[in-house]
């Protein structure tokens, strides 16, 4: 616990632990009293927003928060929340109140605050609710970023790394079964089997909540798919979504047929409709069937929502990685596109070598991040128009170690950190930083070395024009077995040969 608190205090971003339980109860009371459109209500009642701000209980903040908000102590900060969140902050706070009313456990948004010194700041806010507090909101972790000005690349990386940890806090607990496509296929198959139905489908609301899609079928006849594609069953599904009521409908698709459909709802939010069909003459669904499918629908809604959260987190993870790449490549005109190209080369080498999907993903990710250790360092050396001196090169040779340091404390990137450290090792042991030989070097790092070297030889540098692809091929061939892993070189040369056919 002491170690956790130390880490919490030392993070170079604003962190809050707050209690929103009283606000949640108050919002729920408003809804119970008949407030249906909370957004419109809050817009016309700013005093309610002010009251909710005053109801916020601050459990803890870190040192960086006090610096950011110009507060001498936690007590001073807590006593002056109304000075931080003024009328200009209400729009951001309203969105958080709406998120609370909808039971969302993750929120992100932007807005304006004032420091206690009166300084106006634009901030990006992201908060999440730890497991066990989803109903009460009695504990919420809030991360606030100052986005008023451009920060140096290394500061951005630190924030992105923490953001990655927060956004992927449950990433380690979910498996590939949470992939949306696989989840949907499992849902419709299980529903059809459980109800002894001839076919099943799921209709999902798109994010704009204006259209329906039918992304998955089980045993649906082609004629049924065509009918849904041409005229759909949207009227039925829209009624189910609107009313939240399950239905049994006859002759709606391929008469004589019968449809049993139930709403998919999670945290009072409609996701879509799950339906099973009977095409056998005389087939009927009973009340017990309806109860069973409603139970399956509740489980299905949770699974779909979890899959969506997983996909959103993965997208944010990918965005963070792209931010890393942009931060590296933006340091020098000569580096533009280098990380992407190395990543692509390395990925295709791994595929050509017949490696498994996990290794392919690892080498692709490591390719994107292999030069992250150059962040904020040696900018003048990267653009130097003549070759580096021995002393300068020794400095540059430290970037794999710096890269490992940046990445190794992120659990999702632990393996990648080792690959970044060793991507300049040579199979003859003359590489750096550790002088590893042959199989001592991770396979993915050996692949990266080939990809990185090829791109370096086939692109211009400030001190020389690219010697060209033929030269690069000859160098890879000449040094296979000494500098480069021969199997990786052979695989890459096969790729180039296929490309030139």
Secondary structure, DSSP 8 states (H G I E B T S, - for coil): -HHHHHHHHH-SSEEEEEE-HHHHHHHHHHHHTT---HHHHHHH-HHHHHHHHHH-EEEEE-HHHHHHTT-SSHHHHHHTHHHHS-GGGHHHHHHHHHHHHTT-SEEEEEEEEE-TT--EEEEEEEEEE-TT-TTT---EEEEEEE-SS---HHHHHHHHHHHHHHHTTTGGG--GGGSHHHHHHHHHHHHHHHTT-SEEEEEEE-TTSS-EEEEEEES--HHHHHHHHHT-SHHHHHHHHHH---EEEESSSSSS-EEEEEEEEETTEEEEEEEEEE-STT----HHHHHHHHHHHHHHHHHHHHHHHHHHHHHHHHHHHHHHHHHHHTT-GGGTTHHHHHHHHHHHHHHHTT--HHHHHHHHHHHHHTTGGGTTS-HHHHT-SS---HHHHHHHTTHHHHHHHHHTTSGGGHHHHHHHHTTT--TBS--SSS--BGGGS-HHHHHHHHHHHHHHHTS-BTTB----HHHHHHHHHHTBTTTB-HHHHHHHHHHHHHHH-
